[in-house]
Amino acid sequence: MPAAFTAPPRSPVAPARAVPQAPARLPSTAHGPRVRERLALLPVAFALVALVPAALPLPTLAAEAAARASAAWPARPFRLVVPFAPGGSVDVFARLVGARITESMGQPAIIDNRGGAGSILGMEVVARAVPDGYTLLVHSAAFTTAAALHPKLAFDPERDLLPIAQLGAGSNILTVHADSPIRSVQDLIALARREPGRLHYGSGGPGSSSHLTTELMLRMGRFEMTHVPYKGLGPAVTALLGQQVQVLLVGMPNVMPHIRAGRLRALAVSTEKRSPLAPEVPTLAEAGIPGYASGNWWGLWGPGGMPAVHVRRLHAEIGRILQSSELRERLAAEGAEPAGATTEAFAARVRGEIALWRKLAREADLRLD
């Protein structure tokens, strides 16, 4: 073969092997130590990277632990705090629901009556409880009036108490004595305007639900009556029967036995629709105060920060409990119907009513020190 086709001899030093010599040719000796320091850290970096796969399962382990804890919940008795003395409608609801919770969730539900300070004491007990789902509050629409009218609370009712489920809803009913000349809402308004100062209405106390719902009626109907607060609705009903006051707007269970017995006369119900317990009685809106709608209701709260999984479980259990025909009959005896609101809808109702009563309190200059 001709010499022109002979391959040239290979270079004794391959270019690729010149790379390790690069640090020796750095243009500035000041950069040399920095590079060496960074290179010295490489083994540490590789070691840390090697640990990452071992750390990745930790969130999974935490999720599994949470799932196991949720599956084991409830593991001890529930405490249902009632912020009133035994015997009232809230206490009745708590005992009805507590008995069914015991059956369906396998743990006793212990009723803890903590009355005082217009229900504030019981509310605070739950607001300060550990948010593990075992301490719960059973309350009524009076929750929103208490939250709206007490400016110096040691807790925030909207932040520290979490709405879980609405239990039932009913109507208030406007009543007068059977011997009263007032036979309709229009009669009431006309007499109040014609003889200012003559009519007095009772309530369960300053800032109570019966106080604020009546004040709302007065403002929307543009007439006035004198407020006479009592220490609870029992004495207020007694005062109406004795004609110490002329008007009472309270929950139906408080006065229906007297209405059926002919001792009191019903003028109107407070809700948007007529009550199935007294379908012959018109609503306040129908009877002469357009737009008026304010009912009574009961609900379940927990401490703020409760795990969402426990909230969902309790709401689902309450939903099943409210489907019981026996419970529906007991609710009807209390002047109420089961309420199927979602947790979100119930929370929105609570916020809306607190805002309503705060606005009314400002406009009517209602204060509770």
Order of alpha helices (4+ residues) and beta strands (2+ residues): alpha-alpha-beta-alpha-beta-alpha-beta-alpha-alpha-beta-beta-alpha-beta-alpha-beta-alpha-beta-alpha-beta-alpha-beta-alpha-alpha-beta-alpha
